[in-house]
Amino acid sequence: MSTETIEDQRTIADRVNKILPTILKFVNSKPITAIKEGFMLTMPLTIIGSIFLLIAFVPIDGYNEFMARIFGAEWSVPLFQVVGATFDILALVGAFGIAFTYVKYEGHNGVNAGILSIVSMLIVMNAFVVAPDGVTHITGVIPKTFLGGKGMIAAIIIGLSVGWIYSAVLNKNWVIKLPDSVPEGVSNAFRSLIPGFIIILLAFLTYIFFDVAFNKTFIETIYTAVQTPLQSMSDSFYGAVGIALLISLLWWCGVHGPVIVMGIMGPIVQANALHNQSLINAGDLLVAGENAKIVTNQFVDQFITVGGSGLTFGLVCCMVLFARSAQYKQLGKLSFIPGVFNINEPVIFATPIIFNPIMLVPFILAPVASAVMVYSAINFGWVQPFTAIQVPWTTPMVLSGFIVGGWGAAILQICVFLMTLFVYFPFFKYQDRLALSEESK
């Protein structure tokens, strides 16, 4: 790398370092950390639930009729028992995880806070469902409507509130203390009585307030006033482009973009996917721009960060195919297998891409162009909107596309990959020439 390029990188790094502490302070704050790590608890449920959901909706013509002939017309009912017990309670699990994580980082046992968060969420929602006649209330049930996708933002608010209140009460030492001879489990239970009573009392008052003031529950109000506008914003063309741009820009600045952006936007785009799945479950057809959401977690995972943030697998293939310098020939070989499984830290740090002005443009342009391509393909009906089916993030492209969206999505991934080759090639060739000139000295 030339001396001028190194100096440019140092200048840019100095400028970025002036604002980076503010960004990192926000990113590493307890609320943001609690949201990111709290919703990580839902990952096993979404992956396992996706397996059963995929079995119910294998994208092969005639599959449903074939299964019905073998197992009967109701063959998919047991599968949806699993789907309902995983996807339909993601907000409830998220509320537990957020409160648990927040309290854990305050230095206390977070399990009791997580349980109180679940209880609080159940208190502020209805305890009945409306019968088909639209009048009769069937009581003694827990409606799942707002425990899944529709309850994501409410879960964040409840989880953070419970975590903060629980920690504040313990930090002030407002607890019932028992003698040291009392078993630890009993002692911990009594320590939670005062914060638990305060939290449940506030949830009780919240339910009454929203019922009297708005004739709706807290969760219904949050869904209407906050979550629906956020989902619409995230599902717009500019929302898709903004997510792609921020992920790459933060990585280029040395901050893990997907962790930050999806730690905040993850619950929203997951709610978009669950919305689409609810339409499929109801027997409706997904129509982008009408009833279906376009920007889902699959949109991000399988098209914005597939092959690694910045879609750097295209850069790795440029290294493997066209590198002349020993540095990039070797880096391409070492990065190829990890890149197949969407791991790109080797190429990000060894190229390097961070603070590298040469690689800034393709690192941002490739995912932004992918967002435009995929959004357009779904919006024009060339590819179906995604449902709740998910795959582990290490699933290779084409395979991951086929699983979440059939052949249309798999072919679209190939098109995106070819685009990244063209985007990265001229910038890589310039970087390769610089490395080659340094090696020849």
MARLO-283975 format. One record per residue (C-alpha): residue in one letter; x, y, z. Coordinates in nm, 4 decimals, decimal comma, always signed. Last residue first. Layout:
<atoms>
ATOM  zami         u         v         w
ATOM     a         X         Y         Z
...
</atoms>
This chain:
<atoms>
ATOM  zami         u         v         w
ATOM     k   +1,0246   -0,2773   -0,4415
ATOM     s   +0,8211   -0,5358   -0,6297
ATOM     e   +0,5959   -0,6129   -0,3319
ATOM     e   +0,4933   -0,2492   -0,2956
ATOM     s   +0,4071   -0,2271   -0,6652
ATOM     l   +0,1980   -0,5435   -0,6372
ATOM     a   +0,0084   -0,4090   -0,3353
ATOM     l   -0,0747   -0,0849   -0,5186
ATOM     r   -0,1777   -0,2791   -0,8278
ATOM     d   -0,4057   -0,5007   -0,6153
ATOM     q   -0,5791   -0,1984   -0,4615
ATOM     y   -0,6455   -0,0579   -0,8090
ATOM     k   -0,7671   -0,3963   -0,9300
ATOM     f   -0,9894   -0,4283   -0,6214
ATOM     f   -1,1533   -0,0940   -0,6916
ATOM     p   -1,2219   -0,1902   -1,0529
ATOM     f   -1,3560   -0,5392   -0,9574
ATOM     y   -1,5723   -0,4589   -0,6535
ATOM     v   -1,8857   -0,3399   -0,8336
ATOM     f   -1,8647   -0,5936   -1,1190
ATOM     l   -1,8171   -0,8870   -0,8814
ATOM     t   -2,0905   -0,7525   -0,6516
ATOM     m   -2,3402   -0,7567   -0,9398
ATOM     l   -2,2656   -1,1231   -1,0046
ATOM     f   -2,3471   -1,1970   -0,6389
ATOM     v   -2,6750   -1,0045   -0,6578
ATOM     c   -2,7768   -1,2006   -0,9679
ATOM     i   -2,6928   -1,5284   -0,7918
ATOM     q   -2,8998   -1,4195   -0,4911
ATOM     l   -3,1909   -1,3404   -0,7255
ATOM     i   -3,1663   -1,6934   -0,8666
ATOM     a   -3,2033   -1,8350   -0,5137
ATOM     a   -3,4923   -1,5988   -0,4347
ATOM     g   -3,6849   -1,7088   -0,7428
ATOM     w   -3,6005   -2,0747   -0,6844
ATOM     g   -3,7787   -2,0818   -0,3482
ATOM     g   -3,7972   -1,7986   -0,0964
ATOM     v   -3,6492   -1,8858   +0,2426
ATOM     i   -3,5047   -2,2279   +0,1561
ATOM     f   -3,4030   -2,1390   -0,1988
ATOM     g   -3,2248   -1,8228   -0,0904
ATOM     s   -3,0357   -2,0044   +0,1849
ATOM     l   -2,9187   -2,2687   -0,0625
ATOM     v   -2,8305   -1,9989   -0,3176
ATOM     m   -2,6062   -1,8343   -0,0577
ATOM     p   -2,4400   -2,0512   +0,2041
ATOM     t   -2,6098   -2,1023   +0,5455
ATOM     t   -2,3962   -1,9295   +0,8120
ATOM     w   -2,6839   -1,7025   +0,9221
ATOM     p   -2,8900   -2,0011   +1,0332
ATOM     v   -3,2063   -2,0228   +0,8196
ATOM     q   -3,5413   -1,8518   +0,8487
ATOM     i   -3,8996   -1,9215   +0,7415
ATOM     a   -4,1256   -1,6441   +0,8746
ATOM     t   -4,2490   -1,5349   +0,5313
ATOM     f   -4,0638   -1,3606   +0,2513
ATOM     p   -4,2348   -1,1616   -0,0217
ATOM     q   -4,2514   -1,3541   -0,3515
ATOM     v   -3,9955   -1,2773   -0,6201
ATOM     w   -4,0748   -1,1291   -0,9637
ATOM     g   -4,3788   -0,9515   -0,8174
ATOM     f   -4,2774   -0,5964   -0,9074
ATOM     n   -4,2239   -0,5025   -0,5419
ATOM     i   -4,0277   -0,8212   -0,4727
ATOM     a   -3,7818   -0,7677   -0,7580
ATOM     s   -3,7636   -0,3926   -0,6895
ATOM     y   -3,6772   -0,4425   -0,3227
ATOM     v   -3,4221   -0,7070   -0,4182
ATOM     m   -3,2452   -0,4931   -0,6781
ATOM     v   -3,2502   -0,1716   -0,4717
ATOM     a   -3,1251   -0,3511   -0,1600
ATOM     s   -2,8547   -0,5204   -0,3673
ATOM     a   -2,7434   -0,1827   -0,5030
ATOM     v   -2,7171   -0,0575   -0,1427
ATOM     p   -2,5264   -0,3728   -0,0462
ATOM     a   -2,2725   -0,3253   -0,3307
ATOM     l   -2,2430   +0,0558   -0,3077
ATOM     i   -2,1329   +0,0684   +0,0570
ATOM     f   -1,8298   -0,1628   +0,0383
ATOM     p   -1,7820   -0,0600   -0,3245
ATOM     v   -1,7359   +0,3096   -0,2297
ATOM     l   -1,5381   +0,2663   +0,0936
ATOM     m   -1,2789   +0,0313   -0,0597
ATOM     i   -1,0393   +0,3005   -0,1806
ATOM     p   -1,0910   +0,5200   +0,1277
ATOM     n   -0,9719   +0,2403   +0,3612
ATOM     f   -1,0863   +0,3243   +0,7164
ATOM     i   -1,1887   -0,0412   +0,7676
ATOM     i   -1,1546   -0,2317   +0,4397
ATOM     p   -0,8094   -0,3786   +0,4994
ATOM     t   -0,7553   -0,6064   +0,3007
ATOM     a   -0,6715   -0,7999   +0,6195
ATOM     f   -0,9396   -0,6664   +0,8552
ATOM     i   -1,2447   -0,6895   +0,6304
ATOM     v   -1,1135   -0,9944   +0,4404
ATOM     p   -1,0619   -1,2029   +0,7535
ATOM     e   -1,3840   -1,0736   +0,9199
ATOM     n   -1,5924   -1,2034   +0,6296
ATOM     i   -1,7918   -1,4981   +0,7583
ATOM     n   -2,0932   -1,5644   +0,5334
ATOM     f   -2,0417   -1,9432   +0,5098
ATOM     v   -1,8987   -1,9235   +0,1584
ATOM     g   -1,6901   -1,6311   +0,2828
ATOM     p   -1,5223   -1,8519   +0,5456
ATOM     i   -1,4209   -2,0892   +0,2614
ATOM     f   -1,2893   -1,8089   +0,0369
ATOM     s   -1,1037   -1,5963   +0,2914
ATOM     l   -0,7755   -1,7911   +0,3087
ATOM     k   -0,7500   -1,8367   -0,0668
ATOM     g   -0,8368   -1,4736   -0,1364
ATOM     l   -0,5882   -1,3531   +0,1252
ATOM     q   -0,3131   -1,5573   -0,0384
ATOM     k   -0,3754   -1,4164   -0,3832
ATOM     y   -0,4261   -1,0752   -0,2246
ATOM     q   -0,0822   -1,0576   -0,0658
ATOM     a   +0,1000   -1,2342   -0,3498
ATOM     s   -0,0081   -0,9602   -0,5879
ATOM     r   -0,1627   -1,0605   -0,9201
ATOM     a   -0,5188   -1,1111   -0,7999
ATOM     f   -0,7789   -1,1905   -1,0704
ATOM     l   -0,9724   -1,5053   -0,9879
ATOM     v   -0,9170   -1,5638   -0,6150
ATOM     m   -0,8997   -1,1939   -0,5302
ATOM     c   -1,2083   -1,1139   -0,7365
ATOM     c   -1,3822   -1,4054   -0,5628
ATOM     v   -1,2996   -1,2477   -0,2246
ATOM     l   -1,4379   -0,9133   -0,3431
ATOM     g   -1,7660   -1,0774   -0,4470
ATOM     f   -1,7749   -1,2492   -0,1087
ATOM     t   -1,7566   -0,8976   +0,0335
ATOM     l   -2,1308   -0,8401   +0,0284
ATOM     g   -2,0656   -0,5264   +0,2376
ATOM     s   -2,1320   -0,7331   +0,5465
ATOM     g   -2,0545   -1,0999   +0,4848
ATOM     g   -2,1328   -1,3479   +0,2072
ATOM     v   -2,4998   -1,2648   +0,2626
ATOM     t   -2,5172   -0,9297   +0,4459
ATOM     i   -2,7697   -0,7349   +0,2382
ATOM     f   -2,9316   -1,0213   +0,0439
ATOM     q   -2,9884   -1,3260   +0,2661
ATOM     d   -2,9679   -1,1650   +0,6114
ATOM     v   -3,1317   -0,8313   +0,5273
ATOM     f   -3,4237   -0,9463   +0,3127
ATOM     q   -3,4529   -1,2525   +0,5366
ATOM     n   -3,5062   -1,0191   +0,8353
ATOM     t   -3,7932   -0,8584   +0,6463
ATOM     v   -3,8223   -0,5655   +0,4077
ATOM     i   -4,1053   -0,6408   +0,1635
ATOM     k   -4,4214   -0,6465   +0,3763
ATOM     a   -4,7397   -0,7939   +0,2319
ATOM     n   -5,0972   -0,6604   +0,2112
ATOM     e   -5,0755   -0,4168   -0,0782
ATOM     g   -4,7325   -0,3071   -0,1961
ATOM     a   -4,6143   -0,6656   -0,2217
ATOM     v   -4,9017   -0,9114   -0,2661
ATOM     l   -4,8982   -1,2174   -0,0417
ATOM     l   -5,1917   -1,4508   -0,1075
ATOM     d   -5,4269   -1,5125   +0,1834
ATOM     g   -5,4989   -1,8495   +0,3467
ATOM     a   -5,4997   -1,7229   +0,7066
ATOM     n   -5,1659   -1,8938   +0,7696
ATOM     i   -5,0255   -1,7116   +0,4674
ATOM     l   -5,1443   -1,3779   +0,6051
ATOM     s   -4,9940   -1,4559   +0,9471
ATOM     q   -4,6668   -1,5418   +0,7749
ATOM     n   -4,6511   -1,2010   +0,6115
ATOM     h   -4,6988   -1,0283   +0,9468
ATOM     l   -4,4349   -1,2562   +1,0991
ATOM     a   -4,1892   -1,1364   +0,8347
ATOM     n   -4,2667   -0,7704   +0,9084
ATOM     a   -4,2361   -0,8376   +1,2829
ATOM     q   -3,8892   -0,9735   +1,2119
ATOM     v   -3,8124   -0,6469   +1,0328
ATOM     i   -3,9113   -0,4531   +1,3446
ATOM     p   -3,7464   -0,6811   +1,6023
ATOM     g   -3,4188   -0,6678   +1,4068
ATOM     m   -3,4135   -0,2891   +1,3626
ATOM     i   -3,2331   -0,2055   +1,6878
ATOM     g   -2,9974   -0,5012   +1,7287
ATOM     m   -3,0128   -0,5228   +1,3505
ATOM     v   -2,8322   -0,1903   +1,3164
ATOM     i   -2,5782   -0,2466   +1,5909
ATOM     v   -2,4968   -0,6150   +1,5451
ATOM     p   -2,5064   -0,5798   +1,1667
ATOM     g   -2,2667   -0,2815   +1,1707
ATOM     h   -1,9870   -0,4112   +1,3924
ATOM     v   -1,8056   -0,0798   +1,4494
ATOM     g   -1,4707   -0,0094   +1,2791
ATOM     c   -1,5814   +0,2925   +1,0764
ATOM     w   -1,6126   +0,0732   +0,7661
ATOM     w   -1,8382   -0,1540   +0,9698
ATOM     l   -2,0600   +0,1455   +1,0604
ATOM     l   -2,0842   +0,2496   +0,6960
ATOM     s   -2,1652   -0,1027   +0,5800
ATOM     i   -2,4566   -0,1591   +0,8194
ATOM     l   -2,5770   +0,2001   +0,7792
ATOM     l   -2,6023   +0,1811   +0,4000
ATOM     a   -2,7953   -0,1464   +0,3898
ATOM     i   -3,0425   -0,0314   +0,6554
ATOM     g   -3,0892   +0,3037   +0,4805
ATOM     v   -3,1514   +0,1397   +0,1423
ATOM     a   -3,4278   -0,0780   +0,2872
ATOM     g   -3,5824   +0,2135   +0,4775
ATOM     y   -3,5629   +0,4318   +0,1684
ATOM     f   -3,7618   +0,1752   -0,0300
ATOM     s   -4,0175   +0,1528   +0,2495
ATOM     d   -4,0621   -0,1458   +0,4808
ATOM     s   -3,8658   +0,0104   +0,7662
ATOM     m   -4,0946   +0,3140   +0,7597
ATOM     s   -4,4100   +0,1024   +0,7441
ATOM     q   -4,2870   -0,1138   +1,0301
ATOM     l   -4,2052   +0,1957   +1,2350
ATOM     p   -4,5497   +0,3461   +1,1638
ATOM     t   -4,7192   +0,0191   +1,2735
ATOM     q   -4,5001   -0,0153   +1,5830
ATOM     v   -4,5632   +0,3246   +1,7375
ATOM     a   -4,9268   +0,4398   +1,7467
ATOM     t   -5,1141   +0,1243   +1,6503
ATOM     y   -4,8871   -0,1353   +1,8104
ATOM     i   -4,8295   +0,0823   +2,1163
ATOM     t   -5,2043   +0,1266   +2,1633
ATOM     e   -5,2764   -0,2439   +2,1210
ATOM     i   -5,0034   -0,3293   +2,3716
ATOM     f   -5,1313   -0,0813   +2,6293
ATOM     t   -5,4842   -0,2171   +2,5989
ATOM     k   -5,7583   -0,0252   +2,4275
ATOM     n   -6,0548   +0,1850   +2,5383
ATOM     f   -5,8149   +0,4812   +2,5051
ATOM     a   -5,8343   +0,6606   +2,8408
ATOM     v   -6,0199   +0,4039   +3,0522
ATOM     d   -5,8554   +0,0863   +2,9189
ATOM     f   -5,5212   +0,2621   +2,8805
ATOM     f   -5,5247   +0,3802   +3,2405
ATOM     i   -5,6543   +0,0532   +3,3898
ATOM     y   -5,3877   -0,1590   +3,2180
ATOM     t   -5,1167   +0,0851   +3,3196
ATOM     l   -5,2351   +0,0770   +3,6806
ATOM     f   -5,2006   -0,3028   +3,6888
ATOM     a   -4,8594   -0,2864   +3,5184
ATOM     l   -4,7495   -0,0303   +3,7776
ATOM     l   -4,8712   -0,2566   +4,0599
ATOM     i   -4,6903   -0,5535   +3,9002
ATOM     i   -4,3637   -0,3597   +3,8881
ATOM     i   -4,3934   -0,2244   +4,2438
ATOM     f   -4,4876   -0,5668   +4,3840
ATOM     g   -4,1963   -0,7329   +4,2048
ATOM     p   -3,9502   -0,4683   +4,3252
ATOM     i   -4,0712   -0,5339   +4,6839
ATOM     l   -4,0963   -0,9144   +4,6611
ATOM     s   -3,7757   -0,9801   +4,4662
ATOM     r   -3,5499   -0,9961   +4,7705
ATOM     f   -3,7958   -1,2469   +4,9194
ATOM     a   -3,7376   -1,4867   +4,6302
ATOM     n   -3,3615   -1,4375   +4,6535
ATOM     s   -3,3680   -1,5342   +5,0230
ATOM     v   -3,5738   -1,8468   +4,9519
ATOM     g   -3,3315   -1,9604   +4,6835
ATOM     e   -3,0298   -1,8775   +4,9019
ATOM     p   -3,1481   -2,0979   +5,1879
ATOM     v   -3,2103   -1,9065   +5,5157
ATOM     s   -2,9178   -1,9246   +5,7586
ATOM     d   -2,7939   -1,5849   +5,6431
ATOM     p   -3,0980   -1,4242   +5,8048
ATOM     l   -3,3568   -1,2657   +5,5720
ATOM     k   -3,3533   -0,9227   +5,4132
ATOM     i   -3,6607   -0,7786   +5,2477
ATOM     v   -3,5391   -0,5380   +4,9833
ATOM     w   -3,5242   -0,1671   +4,9128
ATOM     n   -3,1454   -0,1768   +4,8754
ATOM     k   -3,1378   +0,1361   +4,6585
ATOM     n   -2,9594   -0,0717   +4,3944
ATOM     l   -3,2275   -0,3385   +4,4332
ATOM     v   -3,5057   -0,0877   +4,3636
ATOM     a   -3,3189   +0,0652   +4,0686
ATOM     s   -3,2425   -0,2755   +3,9188
ATOM     y   -3,6078   -0,3869   +3,9239
ATOM     i   -3,7263   -0,0519   +3,7882
ATOM     w   -3,4714   -0,0503   +3,5011
ATOM     g   -3,5257   -0,4133   +3,4019
ATOM     v   -3,9044   -0,3809   +3,4191
ATOM     s   -3,8992   -0,0685   +3,2048
ATOM     l   -3,6536   -0,2166   +2,9527
ATOM     g   -3,8569   -0,5362   +2,9129
ATOM     i   -4,1894   -0,3515   +2,8958
ATOM     i   -4,0725   -0,1055   +2,6303
ATOM     i   -3,8991   -0,3741   +2,4234
ATOM     a   -4,1970   -0,6103   +2,4520
ATOM     a   -4,4324   -0,3296   +2,3468
ATOM     i   -4,2157   -0,2806   +2,0384
ATOM     m   -4,2337   -0,6498   +1,9463
ATOM     g   -4,5994   -0,7146   +2,0308
ATOM     k   -4,7448   -0,7397   +1,6813
ATOM     g   -4,4899   -1,0006   +1,5744
ATOM     g   -4,5622   -1,2493   +1,8509
ATOM     l   -4,7302   -1,2098   +2,1898
ATOM     f   -4,9840   -0,9610   +2,0550
ATOM     t   -5,2139   -1,2035   +1,8756
ATOM     k   -5,1356   -1,4939   +2,1076
ATOM     p   -5,4502   -1,4533   +2,3173
ATOM     i   -5,4082   -1,5943   +2,6693
ATOM     v   -5,7336   -1,7586   +2,7687
ATOM     g   -5,9637   -1,7559   +3,0729
ATOM     t   -6,2346   -1,5546   +2,9021
ATOM     i   -6,4239   -1,5979   +2,5766
ATOM     h   -6,5852   -1,2606   +2,5159
ATOM     t   -6,9146   -1,2624   +2,3247
ATOM     v   -6,9790   -0,9708   +2,0911
ATOM     g   -6,8079   -1,0234   +1,7560
ATOM     d   -7,0187   -1,3319   +1,6747
ATOM     p   -6,6917   -1,5154   +1,5985
ATOM     a   -6,6000   -1,4994   +1,9691
ATOM     v   -6,3729   -1,2226   +2,0988
ATOM     v   -6,0667   -1,3385   +2,2862
ATOM     f   -5,9984   -1,2889   +2,6546
ATOM     a   -5,7270   -1,1936   +2,9018
ATOM     n   -5,6531   -0,8633   +2,7287
ATOM     m   -5,3030   -0,7212   +2,7464
ATOM     v   -5,1325   -0,5130   +3,0162
ATOM     i   -5,1256   -0,7974   +3,2708
ATOM     l   -4,9706   -1,0519   +3,0327
ATOM     m   -4,6828   -0,8192   +2,9532
ATOM     s   -4,6285   -0,7528   +3,3231
ATOM     v   -4,6159   -1,1250   +3,3999
ATOM     i   -4,3571   -1,1828   +3,1283
ATOM     s   -4,1481   -0,8910   +3,2567
ATOM     l   -4,1789   -1,0216   +3,6116
ATOM     i   -4,0348   -1,3531   +3,4930
ATOM     g   -3,7419   -1,1731   +3,3309
ATOM     a   -3,6826   -0,9728   +3,6461
ATOM     n   -3,6766   -1,2941   +3,8500
ATOM     v   -3,4198   -1,4428   +3,6134
ATOM     g   -3,1921   -1,1378   +3,6132
ATOM     n   -2,9842   -1,2048   +3,9244
ATOM     h   -2,8115   -0,8731   +3,9906
ATOM     g   -2,4987   -0,6938   +3,8694
ATOM     e   -2,6584   -0,4138   +3,6682
ATOM     y   -2,5512   -0,6037   +3,3568
ATOM     k   -2,7681   -0,8947   +3,4675
ATOM     v   -3,0621   -0,6612   +3,5285
ATOM     y   -3,0554   -0,5403   +3,1680
ATOM     t   -3,0059   -0,8914   +3,0297
ATOM     f   -3,2999   -1,0431   +3,2219
ATOM     a   -3,5301   -0,7523   +3,1366
ATOM     i   -3,4439   -0,7796   +2,7673
ATOM     g   -3,4623   -1,1592   +2,7595
ATOM     f   -3,8030   -1,1828   +2,9288
ATOM     a   -3,9545   -0,9211   +2,6979
ATOM     g   -3,7996   -1,1005   +2,3991
ATOM     v   -3,9540   -1,4308   +2,5062
ATOM     l   -4,2960   -1,2642   +2,5178
ATOM     a   -4,2341   -1,0942   +2,1828
ATOM     l   -4,1355   -1,4265   +2,0260
ATOM     i   -4,4513   -1,6023   +2,1477
ATOM     d   -4,6279   -1,6701   +1,8162
ATOM     f   -4,3114   -1,7732   +1,6345
ATOM     t   -4,2336   -2,0653   +1,8666
ATOM     a   -4,5459   -2,2297   +2,0134
ATOM     g   -4,7543   -2,1399   +1,7082
ATOM     v   -4,5008   -2,2952   +1,4723
ATOM     v   -4,4865   -2,6091   +1,6861
ATOM     q   -4,8647   -2,6540   +1,6879
ATOM     f   -4,8527   -2,5525   +1,3233
ATOM     l   -4,6674   -2,8737   +1,2437
ATOM     p   -4,9322   -3,0779   +1,4260
ATOM     v   -5,2022   -2,9242   +1,1984
ATOM     s   -5,0125   -2,9862   +0,8714
ATOM     w   -5,1625   -3,3308   +0,7938
ATOM     e   -5,5219   -3,2117   +0,8304
ATOM     a   -5,6261   -3,3360   +0,4845
ATOM     g   -5,4843   -3,6837   +0,5450
ATOM     f   -5,1364   -3,8231   +0,6015
ATOM     i   -5,0506   -3,9833   +0,2649
ATOM     r   -5,2934   -3,8149   +0,0258
ATOM     a   -5,2588   -3,4859   +0,2119
ATOM     m   -4,8793   -3,4989   +0,1809
ATOM     f   -4,8997   -3,5348   -0,1998
ATOM     e   -5,1641   -3,2635   -0,2288
ATOM     n   -4,9461   -3,0211   -0,0300
ATOM     y   -4,6374   -3,1034   -0,2377
ATOM     g   -4,8093   -3,0567   -0,5745
ATOM     d   -4,5777   -2,7799   -0,6859
ATOM     i   -4,2650   -2,7581   -0,4706
ATOM     p   -4,1937   -2,4709   -0,2306
ATOM     v   -4,2120   -2,6826   +0,0886
ATOM     f   -4,4705   -2,5047   +0,3037
ATOM     a   -4,5526   -2,7306   +0,5993
ATOM     i   -4,2033   -2,8800   +0,6132
ATOM     l   -4,0654   -2,5263   +0,5917
ATOM     l   -4,2756   -2,4221   +0,8898
ATOM     f   -4,1432   -2,7157   +1,0914
ATOM     i   -3,7843   -2,6180   +1,0132
ATOM     s   -3,8625   -2,2484   +1,0605
ATOM     g   -3,9840   -2,3142   +1,4150
ATOM     i   -3,6436   -2,4579   +1,4997
ATOM     i   -3,4670   -2,1530   +1,3535
ATOM     t   -3,7083   -1,9007   +1,5051
ATOM     l   -3,7054   -2,0654   +1,8478
ATOM     p   -3,3267   -2,0924   +1,8576
ATOM     m   -3,3011   -1,7195   +1,7717
ATOM     t   -3,5499   -1,5915   +2,0305
ATOM     l   -3,2901   -1,5666   +2,3075
ATOM     m   -3,0950   -1,3281   +2,0834
ATOM     f   -3,3804   -1,0851   +2,1453
ATOM     g   -3,2417   -1,0093   +2,4879
ATOM     e   -2,8857   -0,9696   +2,3636
ATOM     k   -2,9625   -0,6861   +2,1247
ATOM     i   -3,2356   -0,5239   +2,3343
ATOM     a   -3,0321   -0,5456   +2,6554
ATOM     t   -2,7242   -0,4063   +2,4829
ATOM     i   -2,9270   -0,1112   +2,3534
ATOM     p   -3,0717   -0,0435   +2,6996
ATOM     k   -2,7379   -0,0917   +2,8796
ATOM     s   -2,5413   +0,1486   +2,6616
ATOM     n   -2,2784   -0,0060   +2,4360
ATOM     v   -2,4174   +0,1332   +2,1092
ATOM     f   -2,4840   +0,4768   +2,2564
ATOM     k   -2,1362   +0,5105   +2,4049
ATOM     l   -1,9914   +0,3584   +2,0881
ATOM     i   -2,1485   +0,6274   +1,8724
ATOM     t   -2,0274   +0,9058   +2,1015
ATOM     p   -1,6781   +0,7532   +2,1173
ATOM     l   -1,6709   +0,7267   +1,7346
ATOM     i   -1,7206   +1,0967   +1,6681
ATOM     k   -1,3589   +1,2089   +1,7040
ATOM     n   -1,2255   +0,8691   +1,5972
ATOM     v   -1,3860   +0,9193   +1,2566
ATOM     r   -1,1744   +1,2251   +1,1906
ATOM     d   -0,8520   +1,0587   +1,3032
ATOM     a   -0,9338   +0,7453   +1,1008
ATOM     i   -0,9879   +0,9567   +0,7897
ATOM     t   -0,6496   +1,1225   +0,8306
ATOM     r   -0,4783   +0,7909   +0,9044
ATOM     q   -0,6372   +0,6285   +0,6003
ATOM     d   -0,5264   +0,9138   +0,3778
ATOM     e   -0,1728   +0,8834   +0,5148
ATOM     i   -0,1699   +0,5109   +0,4369
ATOM     t   -0,2952   +0,5812   +0,0864
ATOM     e   -0,0249   +0,8394   +0,0300
ATOM     t   +0,2475   +0,6033   +0,1558
ATOM     s   +0,1398   +0,3424   -0,0966
ATOM     m   +0,0000   +0,0000   +0,0000
</atoms>
